[in-house]
Amino acid sequence: MARGNQRDKAREANQKKLADQKKHNTMSGTEMQREKEKVAQKMREKQAAADAKKAAGVAEAANKK
Protein backbone atom coordinates (compact mmCIF):
# COMPACT_ATOMS: atom_id res chain seq x y z
CA MET A 1 0.00 0.00 0.00
CA ALA A 2 2.96 2.30 0.33
CA ARG A 3 3.15 2.68 -3.41
CA GLY A 4 -0.39 4.05 -3.60
CA ASN A 5 0.45 6.66 -1.00
CA GLN A 6 3.67 7.52 -2.82
CA ARG A 7 1.72 7.93 -6.06
CA ASP A 8 -0.80 10.22 -4.36
CA LYS A 9 1.97 12.33 -2.84
CA ALA A 10 3.72 12.62 -6.21
CA ARG A 11 0.45 13.62 -7.88
CA GLU A 12 -0.17 16.32 -5.25
CA ALA A 13 3.37 17.66 -5.63
CA ASN A 14 3.01 17.75 -9.41
CA GLN A 15 -0.32 19.58 -9.21
CA LYS A 16 1.20 22.13 -6.84
CA LYS A 17 4.14 22.64 -9.22
CA LEU A 18 1.82 23.16 -12.19
CA ALA A 19 -0.32 25.60 -10.22
CA ASP A 20 2.78 27.61 -9.32
CA GLN A 21 3.80 27.73 -12.98
CA LYS A 22 0.40 29.12 -13.96
CA LYS A 23 0.71 31.91 -11.40
CA HIS A 24 3.94 33.30 -12.78
CA ASN A 25 3.96 35.81 -15.58
CA THR A 26 6.20 34.69 -18.41
CA MET A 27 5.96 37.88 -20.48
CA SER A 28 8.47 40.69 -20.33
CA GLY A 29 7.35 44.26 -19.76
CA THR A 30 7.29 45.17 -23.43
CA GLU A 31 5.43 41.99 -24.36
CA MET A 32 2.86 42.69 -21.66
CA GLN A 33 2.42 46.26 -22.91
CA ARG A 34 1.97 45.08 -26.51
CA GLU A 35 -0.64 42.55 -25.41
CA LYS A 36 -2.51 45.21 -23.42
CA GLU A 37 -2.51 47.54 -26.42
CA LYS A 38 -3.76 44.76 -28.70
CA VAL A 39 -6.64 43.93 -26.34
CA ALA A 40 -7.47 47.62 -25.89
CA GLN A 41 -7.60 48.11 -29.67
CA LYS A 42 -9.99 45.17 -30.05
CA MET A 43 -12.23 46.63 -27.36
CA ARG A 44 -12.20 50.04 -29.07
CA GLU A 45 -13.24 48.39 -32.35
CA LYS A 46 -16.05 46.49 -30.65
CA GLN A 47 -17.25 49.66 -28.94
CA ALA A 48 -17.17 51.60 -32.22
CA ALA A 49 -19.19 48.85 -33.92
CA ALA A 50 -21.73 48.89 -31.08
CA ASP A 51 -21.99 52.68 -31.26
CA ALA A 52 -22.51 52.55 -35.03
CA LYS A 53 -25.20 49.90 -34.66
CA LYS A 54 -26.92 51.96 -31.98
CA ALA A 55 -26.74 55.11 -34.12
CA ALA A 56 -28.19 53.22 -37.09
CA GLY A 57 -31.06 52.03 -34.93
CA VAL A 58 -31.80 55.55 -33.73
CA ALA A 59 -31.64 56.92 -37.28
CA GLU A 60 -33.96 54.17 -38.51
CA ALA A 61 -36.45 54.92 -35.73
CA ALA A 62 -36.34 58.63 -36.61
CA ASN A 63 -37.06 57.86 -40.28
CA LYS A 64 -40.13 55.81 -39.38
CA LYS A 65 -41.81 58.74 -37.62
N, C-alpha and C positions, 0 to 999 in steps of 0.2 A: 504494500500500500504506500510505501514511501515514494515510489515513482509517481503516483498520481498527485501527491502533495507537491512534489518537485515540479511537475508539469504545471500545476496551478500557480505556483509561485513564479515560475518563468513567464507564464502568460500574463500575470499581473504586472511583472516588471516590464515586459515588452509593451503593454498597453500604456503604462506610465511614461515610458520613453517616447512613444509615439505622440502622446498628448503633449509632452513638453516640446516636441519638435513643432507641433502645430501652433503653439503659443508664440514662438519666436518669429520675428519679422526677418525675412531673407532678402528684402529689397534694400538697396542703398537709398540715400536721401534723394538723389536725382531721379532714380527709378520711381520712388514713391510719389514724387512731385509730378512726374509725367503721367502716372496712372491717375492721380487726382484730377489733373487737367483734362484727361481723356474722359473720365466719368462726368466731370462738370460740363464738358462740351455736349455730351450725349443728353444730359438733363436739360441743357438750354435748348437743344433741338426739339426735344419732346415738349417742352413748355411752349415753344414757338408754334409747334404744330397744334397744340391744344388751344392756344390763343386764336390761331387762324380759324380753327374749326368753330370756336365759340363766336367769333366775329361773323363768320359766314351764316351761322344760325340766327344771329341777331338781324343781319341784313335781310335774310330770307323772311323772317317774321315781319320786318318793316315793309317789305314789298307786298305782303299779303293783305295788309290793311288798306 
